[in-house]
Amino acid sequence: MDFKKLAIEVLEKVGGKENVANVVHCITRLRFTLRDDKKADREAVKKINGVISVVEQGGQFQVVIGNNVAKVYEELAPMLGNELASGSVDIKENDGVKKKESLFDQFSRTVSGIFAPTLGVLSACGILQGILAVCIVSGLLSETDSTYLFLYAISNVIFYFFPVILGASAANQFGMKQYLGMTLGACLIYPTFITAASDGSINSLFSVPMTINNYSSTVFPVIIAVYIGSKLEKILKKVVPGIISFFTVPLLVLLVMVPLTFWVVGPVTTFLSGILSEIVLGAYSFSPVIGGLLIGGPWILLVMFGLHWAFIPVFINNLTTLHKEPVMGLLAANQLAMAGAVLAAAVLLREKTKKSGAITAGITCILGVSEPTIYGYLIPLKIPMIASIIAGSIGGAIAGIFGSMKYSMGGAGVIGIPTYLNPEGLDAGFYGLLLSMAVGFIAGFIITLIAMKKDNKKLKEF
């Protein structure tokens, strides 16, 4: 595929460079923030060879490319310039782009902007932790082996230094200087403060009592701190003389925000995140089976509309604080359910290009990337979508029966299987997880095969 040609065509159909305020990419989508949405030709973009679909959500014009999105982005970025294609522009205030967004859309856009850039590395480290858990359970390694200690250190780095990484990402999103956001995050895990959290050696500042906590691996404290700090930074830039603002503004931000974070932001967000975790665990404990039925399949719809981003911080928070995530255990089957459904469609499709495309989408879905399946086949054909939701719910209920849990962040599909292995060893939850995924795949395949055989008209029209 000619990725440069694809990038040129997409840019032209979204209204050209002058209509692009900002563009970033996630795992499968180019996410444009446009100055005028009306200038984008939605249908023309969808017809471009290499584009799977278009989604307009969270104030963004999202072009679904699939696995090659990074290569298209690499060609697109030079056409726009680093400023527009780096995600570093504070669009609302610096670009004159004003859009009416619901609070949920604003929240979804903000969360995706903060977490999407981290998910690739986060998944890689989570999968490595899962593989190491397999090695421990199988006896290939022990927790005292030099090899294990070295590899585990690699896998755990992103989690330990999460405040620094999220500090950079949140600064990007909120329009703060990136290195200032990273420094705020680094302050939360500075060795002196980590030590003080355990021995109480720092207990006040200017005679005002202060409780130092260990914020390594945390999610919310640094995001809130950077958000407030970004507002302070903007105010200071307006009042501090330009000749000294270069160092004075960061100095004042740090002197205000670091104490404020230890005094207020950190304790409050830690308390609230603890309540959030308890609510999630309480809801799960009430009935994991009902939970699996209600969200196991419909989760596909949340992903389709980008609404799943609202849950990502909760999942990551649970993994970093509780070292397990119950709800994600209910969701593994839906990925395989979609794969089964699209492969069943591939069996029935007559046209060679669409048949081979469905097979490719199914394999990709099994490996953890669902957008080509969702937008290329499930939505247009409808029956596979319904089958996937039903099969995903059945699989989710099975995972609920066995108490399946996710123990580290990682990929979806079969690639993510190691992340569901309890570090303490094989348990019923892991076997139930495998069963739920198998049932989801088989049910998605069979339901689609039976239902679509009765709808030859839909097959002919596709």
Beta strands, then each sheet from edge to edge (+ up, - down):
strand 1: 20-25
strand 2: 29-34
strand 3: 53-57
strand 4: 60-64
strand 5: 204-205
strand 6: 208-209
sheet 1: 1+ 2- 4+ 3-
sheet 2: 5+ 6-
end
